[in-house]
Amino acid sequence: MNIQTGLTSIKGVGEKTAKLFARLHITNVGELLEHYPRDYEKMEAPVSVSALMPGRVCAVKAAVIGTPQVTRVRSLVIANVQAGDATGLFRITFFGMPYIRSVLKPGSVHVFRGLCQTGSTGKEKGQAGAPVSAGSRGIQGAAVIRMEQPAIFSAEDYAAVQDTLQPRYALTKGMTNRLMTRTVRAALEELDCLQEFLPEELRREYGLIPWQEAVRKIHCPKDMQELADARRRLSFNEFLSFFLGLSRLKNENQVRRVEQVLRRVPDTDRLLEKLPYRLTGAQLKVWGQIEEDMSKETAMNRLVQGDVGSGKTILAFLALLMCAANGRQGCLMAPTEVLAAQHFEALLKLCEEQDLCIRPVLLTGSTPAGEKKRIYQAIADGEYHVIVGTHALIQEKVEYRNLSLVVTDEQHRFGVRQRECLADKGEGTHVLVMSATPIPRTLAIVLYGDLNVSILDEMPVGRLPIKNCVVGTSWRPKAYSFIAEQVRSGHQAYVICPMVEEGEMDGLENVQDYAKKLEAALPGEIHIAVLHGRMKSAQKNQIMEDFAAGKTDVLVSTTVIEVGINVPNATVMMVENAERFGLAQLHQLRGRVGRGSAQSYCIFISSNENEEVMKRLKILNDSNDGFFIANEDLKLRGPGDLAGVRQSGELDFKIGDIYRDSDLLLKASALAERIVSEDPEKRKPEFASLYQWESENGNPVDFRSI
């Protein structure tokens, strides 16, 4: 069996099961083995009830006390039960599991494993997140331990996995973690030898284990050291693949001569004078760099990095205006249809208000076929000066008459090849990429090696800073009340959960169940919607459009909303399990609010309240500066930091993390430069296996989009 072998060749995988895997884009053994665990659980020995610690995932062997009490709050079924041992009692809550009464019989003994939380004893509220009435001695008002939705084991089953590291995978509806684990291990047992492509001396130089060993250990590590070794090697593979492609691209595009030199035009100066606000010093500096680049005989390759609200979009519009005033075409590509439509509406409004010489058009995947055909012809005839859209802009059918400028928004959502594909629609096309992802300059220069980097490090005057708070899970009821208050005031809110559905990872919130909890906890007139990356594009777009239009009050989502939606009316961002995200990604999520004139708020809820975790999160309390936070993230997330949630984020590597693995990133970049400069024609025999792996690895610089 090799990495190209179909899944049905694996023992236990039939056609029906193969269809489940296909929903995760897994169709062969290679794709299965690259579906790396999202996290690992250390199955520690069960502790006594008295030893349960809030903020930690614990296993406890306890007897069920009484019969589970089942209540219904609107559509949500809530079951509460007590369990205990000789040292005390604790409370367990299950949501949406009415059958739990037949599982947890009075007096039955089980091992319960889940996240321990605190709650005060008192009257049962019957609501998600409300205090519960239970305690080791039933003292009114005493702090007690509770678990929500713990995993339930028999003593024998738990003993079989105790003291092991158990992988947890991203799943889909109908698939269990047990099925995924069993299939991966069956594939590993039957897998033929993976040909090593890194020379032994390079592996020694960089402290890397063999490739096949890393693949086995990432799925079946015996301990944390084996896991760290496997992650290091596989992350290096990803980074090396990326930088080899980038280095070759840099060599190809060192000098691209433009078809027509663009001249500076008075139109841009007039627009700057007529704008109802003044550009910041940073904006004027970067605009000067862009204007100078576009006036040269060689093509511009520039990245503009800046926090949300720092004013990147107006710079893109100025560049597009300069292009149109020279009689040339420009295009602006956004990662989602909603964001593309918002850019188009903003540009159209600016053109009408300021009487600009721009005729824009919107082109996306959902544009009706007949309208697409008309737009294609009009673009080819040069009727439109600016084309705004999504990936539809790089389709073969789109032919530009005289494309001179390509602007891509949220650079990390597009592969380098995608950007180049669009640039190749013209002759010597200028390229301007924009990103709100706060990457430290030292890493940005390496990651965007084919681009000149400009940074907007100054915010426009008048923006209200976001008010932040970092709290534990006991604050949920107050947070829910605050969200309800903001909605009654006419505003909207986001709630972010790290998981899509139950069972993906114990102790972490998922959007499906959380939406039900919110429906039970918030007033009935508040409209709640769910959004996640596994939805079809049309469904995601509709949900985001409804939220942008104010039809939805609270959007419960995964990090899929990190980019792609601009809702000035949203004033609250609440992030569950905040401790599981990097600081830079949390800052990106925070950037979804604070876009309007009203005061905005961000609530980071941590299920782990130990001092070190809370100290790290409180960096977000102290600063709204994305670049400061990114640098702090770089300091805090060292190579040993293995936990985390990575559904989408800074750069969508499958396993590598640009902060945690920054040392590897720099080494892989240097090695790629060395290989390409020493052997540009790929003739050295010592790198033959590497070149074969590189070619079989597909497009090495295309990131997976959300």
DRENBA-452680 format. One line per field, with one value per residue (C-alpha): residue in three letters; x, y, z. Coordinates in steps of 0.25 Angstrom, whole numbers, always signed. Example, Ala and Ser with C-alpha at 12.3 -4.5 7.8 and 13.67 -1.06 7.14 Angstrom:
2
type: (ALA, SER) $
px: (+49, +55) $
py: (-18, -4) $
pz: (+31, +29) $
This chain:
706
type: (MET, ASN, ILE, GLN, THR, GLY, LEU, THR, SER, ILE, LYS, GLY, VAL, GLY, GLU, LYS, THR, ALA, LYS, LEU, PHE, ALA, ARG, LEU, HIS, ILE, THR, ASN, VAL, GLY, GLU, LEU, LEU, GLU, HIS, TYR, PRO, ARG, ASP, TYR, GLU, LYS, MET, GLU, ALA, PRO, VAL, SER, VAL, SER, ALA, LEU, MET, PRO, GLY, ARG, VAL, CYS, ALA, VAL, LYS, ALA, ALA, VAL, ILE, GLY, THR, PRO, GLN, VAL, THR, ARG, VAL, ARG, SER, LEU, VAL, ILE, ALA, ASN, VAL, GLN, ALA, GLY, ASP, ALA, THR, GLY, LEU, PHE, ARG, ILE, THR, PHE, PHE, GLY, MET, PRO, TYR, ILE, ARG, SER, VAL, LEU, LYS, PRO, GLY, SER, VAL, HIS, VAL, PHE, ARG, GLY, LEU, CYS, GLN, THR, GLY, SER, THR, GLY, LYS, GLU, LYS, GLY, GLN, ALA, GLY, ALA, PRO, VAL, SER, ALA, GLY, SER, ARG, GLY, ILE, GLN, GLY, ALA, ALA, VAL, ILE, ARG, MET, GLU, GLN, PRO, ALA, ILE, PHE, SER, ALA, GLU, ASP, TYR, ALA, ALA, VAL, GLN, ASP, THR, LEU, GLN, PRO, ARG, TYR, ALA, LEU, THR, LYS, GLY, MET, THR, ASN, ARG, LEU, MET, THR, ARG, THR, VAL, ARG, ALA, ALA, LEU, GLU, GLU, LEU, ASP, CYS, LEU, GLN, GLU, PHE, LEU, PRO, GLU, GLU, LEU, ARG, ARG, GLU, TYR, GLY, LEU, ILE, PRO, TRP, GLN, GLU, ALA, VAL, ARG, LYS, ILE, HIS, CYS, PRO, LYS, ASP, MET, GLN, GLU, LEU, ALA, ASP, ALA, ARG, ARG, ARG, LEU, SER, PHE, ASN, GLU, PHE, LEU, SER, PHE, PHE, LEU, GLY, LEU, SER, ARG, LEU, LYS, ASN, GLU, ASN, GLN, VAL, ARG, ARG, VAL, GLU, GLN, VAL, LEU, ARG, ARG, VAL, PRO, ASP, THR, ASP, ARG, LEU, LEU, GLU, LYS, LEU, PRO, TYR, ARG, LEU, THR, GLY, ALA, GLN, LEU, LYS, VAL, TRP, GLY, GLN, ILE, GLU, GLU, ASP, MET, SER, LYS, GLU, THR, ALA, MET, ASN, ARG, LEU, VAL, GLN, GLY, ASP, VAL, GLY, SER, GLY, LYS, THR, ILE, LEU, ALA, PHE, LEU, ALA, LEU, LEU, MET, CYS, ALA, ALA, ASN, GLY, ARG, GLN, GLY, CYS, LEU, MET, ALA, PRO, THR, GLU, VAL, LEU, ALA, ALA, GLN, HIS, PHE, GLU, ALA, LEU, LEU, LYS, LEU, CYS, GLU, GLU, GLN, ASP, LEU, CYS, ILE, ARG, PRO, VAL, LEU, LEU, THR, GLY, SER, THR, PRO, ALA, GLY, GLU, LYS, LYS, ARG, ILE, TYR, GLN, ALA, ILE, ALA, ASP, GLY, GLU, TYR, HIS, VAL, ILE, VAL, GLY, THR, HIS, ALA, LEU, ILE, GLN, GLU, LYS, VAL, GLU, TYR, ARG, ASN, LEU, SER, LEU, VAL, VAL, THR, ASP, GLU, GLN, HIS, ARG, PHE, GLY, VAL, ARG, GLN, ARG, GLU, CYS, LEU, ALA, ASP, LYS, GLY, GLU, GLY, THR, HIS, VAL, LEU, VAL, MET, SER, ALA, THR, PRO, ILE, PRO, ARG, THR, LEU, ALA, ILE, VAL, LEU, TYR, GLY, ASP, LEU, ASN, VAL, SER, ILE, LEU, ASP, GLU, MET, PRO, VAL, GLY, ARG, LEU, PRO, ILE, LYS, ASN, CYS, VAL, VAL, GLY, THR, SER, TRP, ARG, PRO, LYS, ALA, TYR, SER, PHE, ILE, ALA, GLU, GLN, VAL, ARG, SER, GLY, HIS, GLN, ALA, TYR, VAL, ILE, CYS, PRO, MET, VAL, GLU, GLU, GLY, GLU, MET, ASP, GLY, LEU, GLU, ASN, VAL, GLN, ASP, TYR, ALA, LYS, LYS, LEU, GLU, ALA, ALA, LEU, PRO, GLY, GLU, ILE, HIS, ILE, ALA, VAL, LEU, HIS, GLY, ARG, MET, LYS, SER, ALA, GLN, LYS, ASN, GLN, ILE, MET, GLU, ASP, PHE, ALA, ALA, GLY, LYS, THR, ASP, VAL, LEU, VAL, SER, THR, THR, VAL, ILE, GLU, VAL, GLY, ILE, ASN, VAL, PRO, ASN, ALA, THR, VAL, MET, MET, VAL, GLU, ASN, ALA, GLU, ARG, PHE, GLY, LEU, ALA, GLN, LEU, HIS, GLN, LEU, ARG, GLY, ARG, VAL, GLY, ARG, GLY, SER, ALA, GLN, SER, TYR, CYS, ILE, PHE, ILE, SER, SER, ASN, GLU, ASN, GLU, GLU, VAL, MET, LYS, ARG, LEU, LYS, ILE, LEU, ASN, ASP, SER, ASN, ASP, GLY, PHE, PHE, ILE, ALA, ASN, GLU, ASP, LEU, LYS, LEU, ARG, GLY, PRO, GLY, ASP, LEU, ALA, GLY, VAL, ARG, GLN, SER, GLY, GLU, LEU, ASP, PHE, LYS, ILE, GLY, ASP, ILE, TYR, ARG, ASP, SER, ASP, LEU, LEU, LEU, LYS, ALA, SER, ALA, LEU, ALA, GLU, ARG, ILE, VAL, SER, GLU, ASP, PRO, GLU, LYS, ARG, LYS, PRO, GLU, PHE, ALA, SER, LEU, TYR, GLN, TRP, GLU, SER, GLU, ASN, GLY, ASN, PRO, VAL, ASP, PHE, ARG, SER, ILE) $
px: (+0, +5, +0, -8, -16, -31, -37, -46, -33, -31, -37, -51, -53, -65, -72, -81, -69, -61, -72, -71, -56, -58, -66, -53, -46, -39, -39, -26, -16, -7, -18, -22, -8, -8, -21, -12, -18, -24, -20, -16, -22, -13, -22, -17, -21, -34, -34, -44, -55, -48, -36, -43, -38, -45, -40, -34, -39, -39, -44, -51, -57, -70, -84, -97, -105, -120, -127, -123, -133, -137, -143, -146, -144, -150, -144, -132, -132, -124, -120, -114, -109, -100, -88, -78, -69, -64, -58, -69, -80, -80, -90, -91, -99, -103, -109, -118, -116, -130, -125, -115, -125, -124, -109, -106, -114, -114, -102, -95, -80, -73, -61, -65, -55, -57, -54, -56, -63, -68, -82, -89, -100, -113, -127, -126, -128, -131, -122, -109, -98, -106, -101, -105, -110, -100, -89, -80, -89, -100, -96, -105, -96, -83, -74, -75, -69, -77, -75, -82, -84, -73, -68, -73, -65, -66, -54, -49, -50, -42, -32, -28, -25, -19, -6, -6, -7, -20, -21, -33, -36, -45, -58, -70, -85, -86, -71, -66, -52, -51, -53, -43, -33, -35, -34, -21, -15, -19, -13, +0, +1, +0, +8, +20, +33, +32, +45, +53, +56, +65, +80, +84, +94, +83, +74, +86, +88, +74, +71, +60, +55, +53, +40, +33, +36, +30, +17, +15, +19, +9, -2, +3, +12, +17, +20, +21, +36, +32, +20, +30, +40, +29, +23, +37, +40, +26, +26, +39, +34, +23, +32, +42, +32, +26, +40, +45, +33, +35, +50, +47, +36, +46, +56, +46, +40, +52, +49, +36, +35, +22, +14, +11, +18, +7, +9, +5, -9, -16, -28, -22, -18, -32, -38, -29, -33, -48, -49, -56, -44, -29, -20, -11, +4, +6, -4, +2, +16, +11, +3, +16, +23, +11, +10, +26, +25, +14, +22, +33, +37, +37, +25, +21, +21, +17, +10, +2, +1, -8, -18, -33, -37, -23, -28, -23, -35, -34, -20, -25, -35, -25, -16, -28, -32, -17, -18, -32, -28, -16, -27, -23, -31, -29, -36, -38, -39, -45, -46, -61, -73, -78, -65, -64, -78, -75, -63, -71, -82, -71, -64, -77, -81, -68, -68, -82, -79, -66, -69, -57, -53, -56, -66, -66, -73, -75, -71, -73, -76, -91, -92, -103, -98, -104, -99, -85, -85, -88, -78, -67, -69, -70, -56, -50, -55, -49, -63, -60, -48, -48, -53, -56, -58, -54, -46, -56, -46, -35, -44, -39, -52, -48, -39, -35, -32, -21, -19, -8, -12, -16, -20, -22, -29, -25, -12, -11, -25, -19, -8, +4, +1, -14, -8, +2, -9, -17, -5, -2, -15, -7, +7, +16, +4, +6, +3, -2, -6, -13, -13, -19, -11, -1, +11, +24, +33, +44, +35, +27, +40, +43, +28, +26, +40, +35, +29, +33, +27, +20, +14, +2, +5, -4, -19, -28, -32, -46, -47, -52, -43, -49, -52, -47, -49, -43, -51, -54, -66, -74, -76, -84, -98, -93, -88, -101, -108, -99, -101, -116, -114, -106, -116, -128, -120, -120, -106, -101, -91, -82, -79, -67, -66, -53, -61, -72, -80, -80, -70, -58, -51, -55, -55, -57, -69, -75, -84, -96, -98, -94, -105, -115, -110, -111, -125, -128, -121, -125, -139, -147, -148, -133, -130, -117, -110, -99, -87, -75, -65, -72, -84, -85, -80, -94, -100, -88, -90, -105, -103, -92, -101, -113, -104, -98, -112, -117, -126, -118, -115, -104, -95, -89, -77, -64, -52, -57, -62, -47, -48, -59, -69, -71, -82, -81, -93, -87, -82, -79, -69, -69, -59, -60, -48, -40, -27, -27, -24, -11, -12, -10, -22, -31, -27, -31, -45, -46, -44, -58, -64, -61, -64, -75, -77, -82, -74, -70, -66, -58, -60, -50, -55, -44, -48, -34, -32, -18, -9, +0, -12, -19, -6, -4, -18, -18, -8, -20, -26, -14, -13, -21, -8, -7, +8, +11, +2, +8, +22, +17, +11, +25, +31, +21, +18, +31, +34, +29, +15, +7, -7, -16, -28, -24, -37, -32, -22, -9, -5, -12, -1, -6, +3, +13, +11, +19, +19, +22, +31, +38, +52, +49, +42, +55, +64, +55, +55, +70, +71, +62, +70, +82, +77, +71, +83, +93, +85, +75, +74, +71, +83, +90, +88, +88, +75, +68, +59, +56, +52, +43, +36, +35, +28, +19, +15, +7, +7, +16, +11, -4, -11, -24, -35, -46) $
py: (+0, +14, +28, +28, +15, +18, +17, +5, -3, -1, -12, -8, +3, +1, +10, +16, +19, +25, +35, +40, +42, +49, +60, +63, +63, +50, +40, +32, +28, +40, +50, +41, +41, +57, +58, +61, +60, +73, +71, +60, +55, +50, +40, +42, +33, +36, +45, +46, +56, +65, +66, +71, +85, +96, +99, +85, +73, +62, +47, +43, +30, +32, +26, +32, +38, +38, +39, +49, +61, +64, +78, +85, +99, +102, +92, +88, +76, +78, +67, +69, +58, +57, +47, +45, +36, +36, +50, +58, +60, +68, +72, +67, +74, +68, +76, +69, +55, +51, +36, +39, +34, +20, +20, +26, +17, +21, +14, +11, +14, +20, +28, +42, +50, +65, +80, +83, +96, +104, +108, +113, +105, +111, +109, +101, +111, +101, +109, +107, +112, +115, +112, +98, +93, +83, +82, +73, +76, +83, +97, +108, +118, +109, +108, +94, +86, +83, +76, +79, +67, +58, +46, +33, +21, +8, +5, -6, +3, +14, +5, +1, +15, +21, +28, +28, +40, +39, +47, +55, +58, +68, +60, +61, +57, +42, +39, +36, +39, +24, +21, +31, +26, +11, +15, +23, +11, +1, +9, +11, -4, -7, +5, +2, +10, +25, +29, +39, +51, +59, +55, +49, +61, +71, +63, +63, +78, +82, +71, +64, +50, +41, +45, +31, +31, +45, +40, +29, +37, +48, +39, +29, +36, +29, +42, +57, +56, +47, +56, +68, +61, +57, +71, +77, +68, +70, +85, +86, +78, +88, +100, +95, +92, +106, +113, +104, +109, +123, +123, +118, +129, +140, +136, +136, +149, +157, +167, +168, +180, +186, +188, +202, +211, +218, +233, +240, +247, +259, +250, +244, +257, +263, +250, +252, +267, +264, +252, +255, +251, +253, +241, +237, +240, +224, +224, +236, +229, +216, +223, +230, +216, +210, +222, +222, +207, +208, +219, +210, +202, +189, +183, +186, +174, +181, +176, +186, +180, +188, +185, +185, +200, +205, +209, +199, +200, +214, +212, +201, +210, +221, +211, +206, +221, +223, +211, +215, +230, +224, +217, +203, +192, +188, +177, +175, +160, +157, +143, +143, +147, +156, +163, +165, +171, +180, +185, +187, +195, +204, +207, +210, +219, +226, +228, +234, +243, +248, +247, +238, +233, +219, +209, +197, +183, +171, +157, +145, +130, +133, +143, +138, +131, +141, +153, +146, +145, +160, +164, +155, +162, +176, +173, +169, +181, +190, +196, +193, +200, +192, +178, +174, +159, +146, +134, +136, +147, +136, +127, +124, +131, +144, +152, +166, +177, +184, +179, +187, +185, +173, +176, +164, +166, +157, +151, +139, +134, +132, +123, +130, +123, +129, +143, +140, +134, +147, +155, +147, +152, +165, +168, +172, +174, +182, +174, +180, +171, +175, +167, +170, +158, +164, +156, +161, +168, +158, +147, +155, +158, +143, +138, +149, +148, +152, +165, +178, +180, +193, +194, +203, +205, +217, +217, +228, +238, +236, +221, +216, +206, +192, +189, +176, +166, +152, +144, +129, +121, +125, +139, +133, +137, +151, +151, +145, +157, +167, +161, +162, +176, +180, +173, +181, +194, +190, +184, +170, +160, +149, +137, +128, +113, +105, +93, +90, +79, +70, +59, +66, +69, +67, +80, +89, +97, +94, +103, +93, +91, +105, +111, +102, +107, +121, +119, +114, +125, +137, +144, +136, +149, +149, +142, +133, +127, +117, +118, +108, +105, +91, +98, +100, +113, +118, +115, +122, +134, +135, +134, +145, +153, +152, +156, +168, +172, +171, +159, +151, +157, +147, +139, +126, +123, +116, +125, +124, +139, +143, +150, +152, +160, +175, +178, +192, +189, +177, +182, +169, +158, +147, +135, +122, +114, +126, +119, +110, +120, +128, +143, +148, +140, +145, +159, +156, +151, +164, +172, +167, +178, +192, +196, +206, +218, +211, +205, +191, +180, +167, +156, +145, +133, +123, +109, +109, +119, +116, +128, +126, +124, +137, +145, +141, +145, +158, +163, +165, +174, +183, +185, +187, +188, +175, +176, +177, +165, +157, +159, +155, +143, +140, +140, +132, +121, +113, +99, +92, +98, +87, +90, +99, +100, +103, +103, +115, +125, +133, +124, +111, +101, +87, +86, +97, +109, +122, +126, +113, +108, +121, +115, +104, +115, +122, +110, +104, +118, +118, +104, +106, +119, +110, +99, +108, +116, +105, +96, +104, +94, +82, +74, +70, +55, +57, +65, +56, +50, +64, +69, +56, +59, +74, +70, +60, +69, +77, +92, +96, +110, +109, +110, +104, +114, +115) $
pz: (+0, -4, -1, -15, -11, -9, +4, +1, +1, +16, +25, +30, +20, +11, +1, +11, +20, +9, +6, +20, +18, +5, +13, +19, +6, +9, -3, -2, +8, +7, +10, +21, +28, +25, +33, +46, +60, +64, +78, +88, +101, +112, +119, +133, +145, +151, +163, +175, +175, +185, +176, +164, +160, +152, +139, +137, +129, +139, +140, +153, +157, +163, +166, +161, +172, +169, +156, +145, +146, +131, +128, +115, +112, +98, +89, +98, +107, +119, +129, +143, +152, +164, +165, +176, +184, +199, +197, +192, +181, +168, +158, +144, +133, +119, +108, +97, +103, +108, +107, +118, +129, +123, +124, +137, +147, +162, +168, +155, +155, +143, +140, +136, +128, +125, +128, +142, +145, +157, +160, +173, +179, +179, +172, +159, +148, +137, +127, +120, +128, +140, +154, +159, +173, +177, +187, +195, +207, +200, +207, +201, +193, +193, +181, +175, +164, +152, +138, +125, +115, +120, +113, +121, +122, +129, +139, +129, +117, +124, +129, +115, +110, +124, +123, +108, +98, +90, +77, +74, +60, +52, +49, +41, +44, +45, +48, +61, +66, +69, +54, +49, +59, +55, +40, +42, +49, +39, +28, +36, +38, +23, +18, +9, +12, +10, +2, +10, +2, +12, +12, +25, +28, +26, +36, +46, +44, +47, +57, +49, +50, +37, +30, +31, +46, +48, +40, +50, +62, +59, +60, +70, +80, +92, +100, +98, +93, +81, +78, +78, +69, +59, +59, +57, +45, +38, +40, +34, +22, +20, +22, +12, +2, +3, +2, -10, -18, -13, -16, -30, -32, -27, -37, -49, -45, -41, -52, -59, -69, -70, -83, -80, -70, -62, -59, -47, -48, -42, -40, -27, -21, -24, -17, -5, -3, -4, +5, +18, +26, +26, +23, +35, +33, +32, +20, +13, +14, +9, -2, -7, -8, -16, -25, -27, -30, -40, -48, -51, -63, -54, -48, -33, -23, -10, +3, +11, +26, +36, +47, +44, +42, +39, +25, +15, +6, +3, -2, -11, -17, -19, -27, -35, -38, -43, -52, -57, -60, -68, -77, -71, -64, -49, -41, -26, -22, -8, -1, +1, -8, +4, +6, -10, -10, +2, -6, -18, -11, -4, -17, -25, -14, -14, -29, -29, -17, -23, -38, -40, -54, -50, -55, -46, -47, -38, -42, -33, -34, -31, -42, -52, -64, -74, -66, -65, -80, -82, -72, -78, -92, -85, -78, -91, -98, -87, -83, -68, -62, -48, -46, -32, -29, -23, -29, -41, -46, -50, -58, -72, -78, -72, -82, -79, -89, -82, -68, -60, -46, -37, -22, -13, +0, +12, +5, +13, +8, -6, -11, -17, -30, -30, -28, -40, -48, -47, -50, -62, -68, -72, -77, -65, -56, -43, -30, -17, -6, +7, +20, +34, +39, +49, +46, +53, +42, +44, +39, +29, +21, +20, +18, +7, +1, -13, -7, -2, +12, +16, +30, +34, +49, +52, +54, +49, +59, +65, +66, +79, +85, +88, +102, +106, +118, +121, +130, +134, +130, +143, +136, +125, +130, +132, +117, +112, +119, +113, +99, +101, +106, +94, +84, +91, +88, +73, +72, +68, +74, +70, +78, +74, +78, +74, +69, +59, +66, +78, +79, +72, +85, +100, +108, +96, +92, +78, +70, +68, +83, +87, +79, +86, +99, +95, +90, +104, +111, +103, +101, +91, +81, +79, +66, +66, +54, +53, +43, +41, +30, +26, +21, +6, +0, -4, +10, +17, +8, +11, +26, +26, +17, +26, +38, +30, +27, +42, +40, +50, +64, +69, +60, +66, +58, +57, +53, +38, +41, +44, +30, +20, +27, +31, +40, +47, +55, +62, +76, +84, +81, +91, +89, +96, +100, +97, +104, +92, +81, +79, +83, +68, +64, +76, +72, +57, +63, +71, +58, +54, +64, +66, +52, +54, +63, +75, +86, +84, +94, +93, +104, +104, +113, +117, +122, +128, +139, +144, +146, +134, +124, +129, +129, +115, +111, +118, +108, +100, +111, +111, +96, +83, +75, +66, +64, +78, +81, +70, +75, +89, +83, +76, +90, +97, +88, +87, +80, +92, +92, +85, +89, +80, +71, +56, +48, +40, +43, +40, +29, +27, +28, +32, +44, +44, +52, +49, +63, +70, +59, +56, +58, +47, +38, +37, +35, +24, +17, +18, +13, +1, -3, -3, -11, -22, -23, -23, -32, -40, -51, -41, -46, -33, -30, -15, -16, -26, -16, -11, -25, -27, -14, -17, -31, -24, -13, -23, -23, -11, -9, -10, +4, +7, +7, +17) $
